[in-house]
Amino acid sequence: MTYENTTHRLNLTGGQISTILYVMEGYINPSDDYSYDPEFREDIDMIFAELESVTDNYYAKKEEEANK
């Protein structure tokens, strides 16, 4: 298995995740690479989904705890 295909575990704060998403969104909006390179688009979409799921899960857990 290569480095690129190995799953890595990271410890990031919510602020760091937000920064990464913000920078990625700013990069891809005007990017022709995102529109025309299906592999690049798939990679970016998967990264977004993974990072956003961390945030969504955090707030869902907080809401669940508040409703107990």
PyMOL Python script that loads the backbone (N, CA, C, O; Angstrom):
from pymol import cmd

cmd.read_pdbstr("""\
ATOM      1  N   MET A   1       0.846  -1.169   0.000  1.00  0.00           N
ATOM      2  CA  MET A   1       0.000   0.000   0.000  1.00  0.00           C
ATOM      3  C   MET A   1       0.898   1.241   0.000  1.00  0.00           C
ATOM      4  O   MET A   1       1.899   1.298   0.715  1.00  0.00           O
ATOM      5  N   THR A   2       0.528   2.220  -0.804  1.00  0.00           N
ATOM      6  CA  THR A   2       1.338   3.428  -0.899  1.00  0.00           C
ATOM      7  C   THR A   2       0.878   4.471   0.109  1.00  0.00           C
ATOM      8  O   THR A   2      -0.214   4.383   0.671  1.00  0.00           O
ATOM      9  N   TYR A   3       1.727   5.444   0.321  1.00  0.00           N
ATOM     10  CA  TYR A   3       1.412   6.548   1.233  1.00  0.00           C
ATOM     11  C   TYR A   3       0.095   7.208   0.849  1.00  0.00           C
ATOM     12  O   TYR A   3      -0.734   7.496   1.713  1.00  0.00           O
ATOM     13  N   GLU A   4      -0.101   7.447  -0.444  1.00  0.00           N
ATOM     14  CA  GLU A   4      -1.292   8.142  -0.911  1.00  0.00           C
ATOM     15  C   GLU A   4      -2.574   7.368  -0.640  1.00  0.00           C
ATOM     16  O   GLU A   4      -3.640   7.969  -0.513  1.00  0.00           O
ATOM     17  N   ASN A   5      -2.488   6.051  -0.550  1.00  0.00           N
ATOM     18  CA  ASN A   5      -3.683   5.222  -0.346  1.00  0.00           C
ATOM     19  C   ASN A   5      -3.829   4.702   1.077  1.00  0.00           C
ATOM     20  O   ASN A   5      -4.732   3.915   1.361  1.00  0.00           O
ATOM     21  N   THR A   6      -2.954   5.131   1.965  1.00  0.00           N
ATOM     22  CA  THR A   6      -3.016   4.720   3.359  1.00  0.00           C
ATOM     23  C   THR A   6      -3.839   5.730   4.144  1.00  0.00           C
ATOM     24  O   THR A   6      -3.647   6.936   3.985  1.00  0.00           O
ATOM     25  N   THR A   7      -4.750   5.260   4.987  1.00  0.00           N
ATOM     26  CA  THR A   7      -5.528   6.150   5.839  1.00  0.00           C
ATOM     27  C   THR A   7      -4.680   6.569   7.023  1.00  0.00           C
ATOM     28  O   THR A   7      -4.043   5.738   7.671  1.00  0.00           O
ATOM     29  N   HIS A   8      -4.676   7.868   7.303  1.00  0.00           N
ATOM     30  CA  HIS A   8      -3.896   8.417   8.411  1.00  0.00           C
ATOM     31  C   HIS A   8      -4.847   9.045   9.422  1.00  0.00           C
ATOM     32  O   HIS A   8      -5.858   9.636   9.042  1.00  0.00           O
ATOM     33  N   ARG A   9      -4.535   8.922  10.678  1.00  0.00           N
ATOM     34  CA  ARG A   9      -5.320   9.535  11.747  1.00  0.00           C
ATOM     35  C   ARG A   9      -4.644  10.839  12.136  1.00  0.00           C
ATOM     36  O   ARG A   9      -3.426  10.889  12.310  1.00  0.00           O
ATOM     37  N   LEU A  10      -5.443  11.902  12.271  1.00  0.00           N
ATOM     38  CA  LEU A  10      -4.920  13.215  12.629  1.00  0.00           C
ATOM     39  C   LEU A  10      -5.657  13.765  13.830  1.00  0.00           C
ATOM     40  O   LEU A  10      -6.828  13.456  14.047  1.00  0.00           O
ATOM     41  N   ASN A  11      -4.984  14.561  14.589  1.00  0.00           N
ATOM     42  CA  ASN A  11      -5.612  15.282  15.695  1.00  0.00           C
ATOM     43  C   ASN A  11      -5.637  16.753  15.315  1.00  0.00           C
ATOM     44  O   ASN A  11      -4.610  17.431  15.327  1.00  0.00           O
ATOM     45  N   LEU A  12      -6.834  17.239  14.974  1.00  0.00           N
ATOM     46  CA  LEU A  12      -7.011  18.626  14.592  1.00  0.00           C
ATOM     47  C   LEU A  12      -8.091  19.258  15.447  1.00  0.00           C
ATOM     48  O   LEU A  12      -9.044  18.588  15.844  1.00  0.00           O
ATOM     49  N   THR A  13      -7.948  20.539  15.733  1.00  0.00           N
ATOM     50  CA  THR A  13      -9.002  21.248  16.456  1.00  0.00           C
ATOM     51  C   THR A  13     -10.103  21.622  15.477  1.00  0.00           C
ATOM     52  O   THR A  13      -9.905  21.588  14.263  1.00  0.00           O
ATOM     53  N   GLY A  14     -11.251  21.975  16.007  1.00  0.00           N
ATOM     54  CA  GLY A  14     -12.346  22.433  15.153  1.00  0.00           C
ATOM     55  C   GLY A  14     -11.943  23.644  14.333  1.00  0.00           C
ATOM     56  O   GLY A  14     -12.327  23.770  13.171  1.00  0.00           O
ATOM     57  N   GLY A  15     -11.171  24.534  14.937  1.00  0.00           N
ATOM     58  CA  GLY A  15     -10.695  25.719  14.221  1.00  0.00           C
ATOM     59  C   GLY A  15      -9.779  25.354  13.077  1.00  0.00           C
ATOM     60  O   GLY A  15      -9.840  25.971  12.013  1.00  0.00           O
ATOM     61  N   GLN A  16      -8.935  24.366  13.274  1.00  0.00           N
ATOM     62  CA  GLN A  16      -8.032  23.920  12.207  1.00  0.00           C
ATOM     63  C   GLN A  16      -8.813  23.289  11.060  1.00  0.00           C
ATOM     64  O   GLN A  16      -8.503  23.519   9.891  1.00  0.00           O
ATOM     65  N   ILE A  17      -9.822  22.496  11.394  1.00  0.00           N
ATOM     66  CA  ILE A  17     -10.663  21.890  10.360  1.00  0.00           C
ATOM     67  C   ILE A  17     -11.375  22.977   9.569  1.00  0.00           C
ATOM     68  O   ILE A  17     -11.423  22.922   8.340  1.00  0.00           O
ATOM     69  N   SER A  18     -11.925  23.962  10.264  1.00  0.00           N
ATOM     70  CA  SER A  18     -12.609  25.068   9.589  1.00  0.00           C
ATOM     71  C   SER A  18     -11.662  25.815   8.662  1.00  0.00           C
ATOM     72  O   SER A  18     -12.045  26.194   7.555  1.00  0.00           O
ATOM     73  N   THR A  19     -10.439  26.027   9.103  1.00  0.00           N
ATOM     74  CA  THR A  19      -9.444  26.720   8.274  1.00  0.00           C
ATOM     75  C   THR A  19      -9.143  25.927   7.011  1.00  0.00           C
ATOM     76  O   THR A  19      -9.077  26.497   5.922  1.00  0.00           O
ATOM     77  N   ILE A  20      -8.961  24.626   7.148  1.00  0.00           N
ATOM     78  CA  ILE A  20      -8.678  23.779   5.984  1.00  0.00           C
ATOM     79  C   ILE A  20      -9.843  23.839   4.995  1.00  0.00           C
ATOM     80  O   ILE A  20      -9.623  24.003   3.795  1.00  0.00           O
ATOM     81  N   LEU A  21     -11.072  23.708   5.483  1.00  0.00           N
ATOM     82  CA  LEU A  21     -12.237  23.762   4.604  1.00  0.00           C
ATOM     83  C   LEU A  21     -12.341  25.120   3.911  1.00  0.00           C
ATOM     84  O   LEU A  21     -12.647  25.191   2.721  1.00  0.00           O
ATOM     85  N   TYR A  22     -12.089  26.189   4.651  1.00  0.00           N
ATOM     86  CA  TYR A  22     -12.155  27.536   4.096  1.00  0.00           C
ATOM     87  C   TYR A  22     -11.127  27.722   2.981  1.00  0.00           C
ATOM     88  O   TYR A  22     -11.449  28.247   1.915  1.00  0.00           O
ATOM     89  N   VAL A  23      -9.898  27.292   3.229  1.00  0.00           N
ATOM     90  CA  VAL A  23      -8.835  27.437   2.238  1.00  0.00           C
ATOM     91  C   VAL A  23      -9.131  26.579   1.011  1.00  0.00           C
ATOM     92  O   VAL A  23      -8.947  27.025  -0.122  1.00  0.00           O
ATOM     93  N   MET A  24      -9.588  25.354   1.236  1.00  0.00           N
ATOM     94  CA  MET A  24      -9.900  24.478   0.101  1.00  0.00           C
ATOM     95  C   MET A  24     -11.027  25.066  -0.744  1.00  0.00           C
ATOM     96  O   MET A  24     -10.964  25.045  -1.973  1.00  0.00           O
ATOM     97  N   GLU A  25     -12.052  25.588  -0.083  1.00  0.00           N
ATOM     98  CA  GLU A  25     -13.175  26.158  -0.819  1.00  0.00           C
ATOM     99  C   GLU A  25     -12.718  27.364  -1.639  1.00  0.00           C
ATOM    100  O   GLU A  25     -13.148  27.533  -2.780  1.00  0.00           O
ATOM    101  N   GLY A  26     -11.859  28.196  -1.074  1.00  0.00           N
ATOM    102  CA  GLY A  26     -11.335  29.335  -1.807  1.00  0.00           C
ATOM    103  C   GLY A  26     -10.487  28.920  -2.983  1.00  0.00           C
ATOM    104  O   GLY A  26     -10.459  29.600  -4.009  1.00  0.00           O
ATOM    105  N   TYR A  27      -9.795  27.804  -2.838  1.00  0.00           N
ATOM    106  CA  TYR A  27      -8.940  27.316  -3.923  1.00  0.00           C
ATOM    107  C   TYR A  27      -9.764  26.732  -5.061  1.00  0.00           C
ATOM    108  O   TYR A  27      -9.487  27.002  -6.230  1.00  0.00           O
ATOM    109  N   ILE A  28     -10.774  25.934  -4.727  1.00  0.00           N
ATOM    110  CA  ILE A  28     -11.486  25.210  -5.781  1.00  0.00           C
ATOM    111  C   ILE A  28     -12.503  26.061  -6.524  1.00  0.00           C
ATOM    112  O   ILE A  28     -12.807  25.767  -7.679  1.00  0.00           O
ATOM    113  N   ASN A  29     -13.035  27.100  -5.906  1.00  0.00           N
ATOM    114  CA  ASN A  29     -14.067  27.889  -6.589  1.00  0.00           C
ATOM    115  C   ASN A  29     -13.607  28.425  -7.941  1.00  0.00           C
ATOM    116  O   ASN A  29     -14.314  28.241  -8.932  1.00  0.00           O
ATOM    117  N   PRO A  30     -12.454  29.079  -8.020  1.00  0.00           N
ATOM    118  CA  PRO A  30     -12.035  29.574  -9.328  1.00  0.00           C
ATOM    119  C   PRO A  30     -11.172  28.580 -10.116  1.00  0.00           C
ATOM    120  O   PRO A  30     -10.674  28.918 -11.189  1.00  0.00           O
ATOM    121  N   SER A  31     -10.993  27.376  -9.602  1.00  0.00           N
ATOM    122  CA  SER A  31     -10.034  26.445 -10.187  1.00  0.00           C
ATOM    123  C   SER A  31     -10.593  25.668 -11.366  1.00  0.00           C
ATOM    124  O   SER A  31     -11.628  25.010 -11.257  1.00  0.00           O
ATOM    125  N   ASP A  32      -9.903  25.748 -12.481  1.00  0.00           N
ATOM    126  CA  ASP A  32     -10.261  24.925 -13.631  1.00  0.00           C
ATOM    127  C   ASP A  32      -9.960  23.459 -13.357  1.00  0.00           C
ATOM    128  O   ASP A  32     -10.647  22.579 -13.875  1.00  0.00           O
ATOM    129  N   ASP A  33      -8.931  23.186 -12.540  1.00  0.00           N
ATOM    130  CA  ASP A  33      -8.584  21.810 -12.205  1.00  0.00           C
ATOM    131  C   ASP A  33      -9.778  21.087 -11.593  1.00  0.00           C
ATOM    132  O   ASP A  33     -10.031  19.922 -11.900  1.00  0.00           O
ATOM    133  N   TYR A  34     -10.505  21.778 -10.734  1.00  0.00           N
ATOM    134  CA  TYR A  34     -11.639  21.167 -10.049  1.00  0.00           C
ATOM    135  C   TYR A  34     -12.738  20.810 -11.039  1.00  0.00           C
ATOM    136  O   TYR A  34     -13.406  19.788 -10.882  1.00  0.00           O
ATOM    137  N   SER A  35     -12.929  21.632 -12.041  1.00  0.00           N
ATOM    138  CA  SER A  35     -13.999  21.400 -13.009  1.00  0.00           C
ATOM    139  C   SER A  35     -13.664  20.319 -14.024  1.00  0.00           C
ATOM    140  O   SER A  35     -14.544  19.576 -14.461  1.00  0.00           O
ATOM    141  N   TYR A  36     -12.395  20.229 -14.399  1.00  0.00           N
ATOM    142  CA  TYR A  36     -12.039  19.384 -15.533  1.00  0.00           C
ATOM    143  C   TYR A  36     -11.267  18.121 -15.196  1.00  0.00           C
ATOM    144  O   TYR A  36     -11.073  17.276 -16.070  1.00  0.00           O
ATOM    145  N   ASP A  37     -10.826  17.968 -13.974  1.00  0.00           N
ATOM    146  CA  ASP A  37     -10.062  16.779 -13.590  1.00  0.00           C
ATOM    147  C   ASP A  37     -10.915  15.948 -12.638  1.00  0.00           C
ATOM    148  O   ASP A  37     -10.981  16.262 -11.449  1.00  0.00           O
ATOM    149  N   PRO A  38     -11.562  14.906 -13.125  1.00  0.00           N
ATOM    150  CA  PRO A  38     -12.480  14.118 -12.290  1.00  0.00           C
ATOM    151  C   PRO A  38     -11.810  13.502 -11.065  1.00  0.00           C
ATOM    152  O   PRO A  38     -12.432  13.411 -10.007  1.00  0.00           O
ATOM    153  N   GLU A  39     -10.565  13.084 -11.190  1.00  0.00           N
ATOM    154  CA  GLU A  39      -9.868  12.489 -10.048  1.00  0.00           C
ATOM    155  C   GLU A  39      -9.603  13.543  -8.962  1.00  0.00           C
ATOM    156  O   GLU A  39      -9.781  13.273  -7.775  1.00  0.00           O
ATOM    157  N   PHE A  40      -9.183  14.727  -9.372  1.00  0.00           N
ATOM    158  CA  PHE A  40      -8.960  15.825  -8.435  1.00  0.00           C
ATOM    159  C   PHE A  40     -10.263  16.187  -7.731  1.00  0.00           C
ATOM    160  O   PHE A  40     -10.298  16.365  -6.514  1.00  0.00           O
ATOM    161  N   ARG A  41     -11.335  16.294  -8.516  1.00  0.00           N
ATOM    162  CA  ARG A  41     -12.651  16.637  -7.959  1.00  0.00           C
ATOM    163  C   ARG A  41     -13.097  15.583  -6.939  1.00  0.00           C
ATOM    164  O   ARG A  41     -13.612  15.920  -5.873  1.00  0.00           O
ATOM    165  N   GLU A  42     -12.896  14.315  -7.273  1.00  0.00           N
ATOM    166  CA  GLU A  42     -13.279  13.235  -6.366  1.00  0.00           C
ATOM    167  C   GLU A  42     -12.478  13.315  -5.061  1.00  0.00           C
ATOM    168  O   GLU A  42     -13.040  13.158  -3.977  1.00  0.00           O
ATOM    169  N   ASP A  43     -11.178  13.556  -5.165  1.00  0.00           N
ATOM    170  CA  ASP A  43     -10.342  13.694  -3.962  1.00  0.00           C
ATOM    171  C   ASP A  43     -10.825  14.844  -3.080  1.00  0.00           C
ATOM    172  O   ASP A  43     -10.971  14.682  -1.869  1.00  0.00           O
ATOM    173  N   ILE A  44     -11.073  15.999  -3.685  1.00  0.00           N
ATOM    174  CA  ILE A  44     -11.519  17.171  -2.929  1.00  0.00           C
ATOM    175  C   ILE A  44     -12.879  16.902  -2.288  1.00  0.00           C
ATOM    176  O   ILE A  44     -13.086  17.217  -1.116  1.00  0.00           O
ATOM    177  N   ASP A  45     -13.797  16.327  -3.043  1.00  0.00           N
ATOM    178  CA  ASP A  45     -15.131  16.029  -2.504  1.00  0.00           C
ATOM    179  C   ASP A  45     -15.054  15.061  -1.324  1.00  0.00           C
ATOM    180  O   ASP A  45     -15.786  15.212  -0.346  1.00  0.00           O
ATOM    181  N   MET A  46     -14.176  14.077  -1.414  1.00  0.00           N
ATOM    182  CA  MET A  46     -14.030  13.107  -0.316  1.00  0.00           C
ATOM    183  C   MET A  46     -13.426  13.765   0.921  1.00  0.00           C
ATOM    184  O   MET A  46     -13.837  13.468   2.043  1.00  0.00           O
ATOM    185  N   ILE A  47     -12.460  14.651   0.728  1.00  0.00           N
ATOM    186  CA  ILE A  47     -11.855  15.371   1.856  1.00  0.00           C
ATOM    187  C   ILE A  47     -12.903  16.255   2.522  1.00  0.00           C
ATOM    188  O   ILE A  47     -13.020  16.263   3.748  1.00  0.00           O
ATOM    189  N   PHE A  48     -13.658  16.994   1.729  1.00  0.00           N
ATOM    190  CA  PHE A  48     -14.727  17.828   2.276  1.00  0.00           C
ATOM    191  C   PHE A  48     -15.702  16.985   3.099  1.00  0.00           C
ATOM    192  O   PHE A  48     -16.044  17.339   4.227  1.00  0.00           O
ATOM    193  N   ALA A  49     -16.140  15.877   2.526  1.00  0.00           N
ATOM    194  CA  ALA A  49     -17.115  15.024   3.214  1.00  0.00           C
ATOM    195  C   ALA A  49     -16.563  14.522   4.538  1.00  0.00           C
ATOM    196  O   ALA A  49     -17.274  14.512   5.542  1.00  0.00           O
ATOM    197  N   GLU A  50     -15.316  14.110   4.550  1.00  0.00           N
ATOM    198  CA  GLU A  50     -14.708  13.587   5.775  1.00  0.00           C
ATOM    199  C   GLU A  50     -14.592  14.670   6.842  1.00  0.00           C
ATOM    200  O   GLU A  50     -14.952  14.449   7.999  1.00  0.00           O
ATOM    201  N   LEU A  51     -14.094  15.831   6.456  1.00  0.00           N
ATOM    202  CA  LEU A  51     -13.921  16.910   7.430  1.00  0.00           C
ATOM    203  C   LEU A  51     -15.262  17.452   7.914  1.00  0.00           C
ATOM    204  O   LEU A  51     -15.424  17.743   9.099  1.00  0.00           O
ATOM    205  N   GLU A  52     -16.211  17.587   7.012  1.00  0.00           N
ATOM    206  CA  GLU A  52     -17.525  18.074   7.408  1.00  0.00           C
ATOM    207  C   GLU A  52     -18.241  17.075   8.308  1.00  0.00           C
ATOM    208  O   GLU A  52     -19.006  17.478   9.183  1.00  0.00           O
ATOM    209  N   SER A  53     -18.007  15.779   8.110  1.00  0.00           N
ATOM    210  CA  SER A  53     -18.658  14.780   8.962  1.00  0.00           C
ATOM    211  C   SER A  53     -18.137  14.870  10.394  1.00  0.00           C
ATOM    212  O   SER A  53     -18.883  14.617  11.340  1.00  0.00           O
ATOM    213  N   VAL A  54     -16.882  15.223  10.559  1.00  0.00           N
ATOM    214  CA  VAL A  54     -16.333  15.407  11.907  1.00  0.00           C
ATOM    215  C   VAL A  54     -17.083  16.531  12.616  1.00  0.00           C
ATOM    216  O   VAL A  54     -17.486  16.388  13.770  1.00  0.00           O
ATOM    217  N   THR A  55     -17.264  17.636  11.923  1.00  0.00           N
ATOM    218  CA  THR A  55     -17.980  18.779  12.494  1.00  0.00           C
ATOM    219  C   THR A  55     -19.433  18.421  12.766  1.00  0.00           C
ATOM    220  O   THR A  55     -19.951  18.723  13.841  1.00  0.00           O
ATOM    221  N   ASP A  56     -20.097  17.785  11.811  1.00  0.00           N
ATOM    222  CA  ASP A  56     -21.500  17.400  11.988  1.00  0.00           C
ATOM    223  C   ASP A  56     -21.663  16.451  13.171  1.00  0.00           C
ATOM    224  O   ASP A  56     -22.589  16.614  13.966  1.00  0.00           O
ATOM    225  N   ASN A  57     -20.788  15.474  13.299  1.00  0.00           N
ATOM    226  CA  ASN A  57     -20.864  14.517  14.402  1.00  0.00           C
ATOM    227  C   ASN A  57     -20.648  15.196  15.749  1.00  0.00           C
ATOM    228  O   ASN A  57     -21.298  14.846  16.734  1.00  0.00           O
ATOM    229  N   TYR A  58     -19.750  16.155  15.794  1.00  0.00           N
ATOM    230  CA  TYR A  58     -19.486  16.888  17.036  1.00  0.00           C
ATOM    231  C   TYR A  58     -20.756  17.598  17.500  1.00  0.00           C
ATOM    232  O   TYR A  58     -21.151  17.477  18.660  1.00  0.00           O
ATOM    233  N   TYR A  59     -21.396  18.341  16.590  1.00  0.00           N
ATOM    234  CA  TYR A  59     -22.587  19.088  16.974  1.00  0.00           C
ATOM    235  C   TYR A  59     -23.774  18.173  17.254  1.00  0.00           C
ATOM    236  O   TYR A  59     -24.599  18.494  18.110  1.00  0.00           O
ATOM    237  N   ALA A  60     -23.883  17.063  16.571  1.00  0.00           N
ATOM    238  CA  ALA A  60     -24.954  16.104  16.844  1.00  0.00           C
ATOM    239  C   ALA A  60     -24.790  15.518  18.237  1.00  0.00           C
ATOM    240  O   ALA A  60     -25.770  15.352  18.964  1.00  0.00           O
ATOM    241  N   LYS A  61     -23.557  15.205  18.611  1.00  0.00           N
ATOM    242  CA  LYS A  61     -23.294  14.660  19.945  1.00  0.00           C
ATOM    243  C   LYS A  61     -23.600  15.700  21.016  1.00  0.00           C
ATOM    244  O   LYS A  61     -24.179  15.371  22.052  1.00  0.00           O
ATOM    245  N   LYS A  62     -23.219  16.945  20.778  1.00  0.00           N
ATOM    246  CA  LYS A  62     -23.503  18.023  21.735  1.00  0.00           C
ATOM    247  C   LYS A  62     -25.009  18.207  21.910  1.00  0.00           C
ATOM    248  O   LYS A  62     -25.495  18.383  23.027  1.00  0.00           O
ATOM    249  N   GLU A  63     -25.734  18.166  20.806  1.00  0.00           N
ATOM    250  CA  GLU A  63     -27.182  18.325  20.869  1.00  0.00           C
ATOM    251  C   GLU A  63     -27.819  17.159  21.614  1.00  0.00           C
ATOM    252  O   GLU A  63     -28.739  17.349  22.409  1.00  0.00           O
ATOM    253  N   GLU A  64     -27.329  15.964  21.356  1.00  0.00           N
ATOM    254  CA  GLU A  64     -27.852  14.770  22.044  1.00  0.00           C
ATOM    255  C   GLU A  64     -27.617  14.882  23.553  1.00  0.00           C
ATOM    256  O   GLU A  64     -28.505  14.568  24.346  1.00  0.00           O
ATOM    257  N   GLU A  65     -26.435  15.324  23.942  1.00  0.00           N
ATOM    258  CA  GLU A  65     -26.122  15.492  25.366  1.00  0.00           C
ATOM    259  C   GLU A  65     -26.984  16.559  26.010  1.00  0.00           C
ATOM    260  O   GLU A  65     -27.383  16.422  27.166  1.00  0.00           O
ATOM    261  N   ALA A  66     -27.276  17.624  25.273  1.00  0.00           N
ATOM    262  CA  ALA A  66     -28.109  18.722  25.806  1.00  0.00           C
ATOM    263  C   ALA A  66     -29.547  18.282  25.992  1.00  0.00           C
ATOM    264  O   ALA A  66     -30.252  18.810  26.853  1.00  0.00           O
ATOM    265  N   ASN A  67     -29.992  17.318  25.192  1.00  0.00           N
ATOM    266  CA  ASN A  67     -31.380  16.867  25.263  1.00  0.00           C
ATOM    267  C   ASN A  67     -31.600  15.736  26.278  1.00  0.00           C
ATOM    268  O   ASN A  67     -32.716  15.235  26.413  1.00  0.00           O
ATOM    269  N   LYS A  68     -30.564  15.343  26.974  1.00  0.00           N
ATOM    270  CA  LYS A  68     -30.703  14.263  27.967  1.00  0.00           C
ATOM    271  C   LYS A  68     -31.323  14.771  29.235  1.00  0.00           C
ATOM    272  O   LYS A  68     -31.515  14.003  30.178  1.00  0.00           O
TER     273      LYS A  68
END
""", "prot")
cmd.dss("prot")
cmd.show_as("cartoon", "prot")
cmd.util.cbc("prot")
cmd.orient("prot")
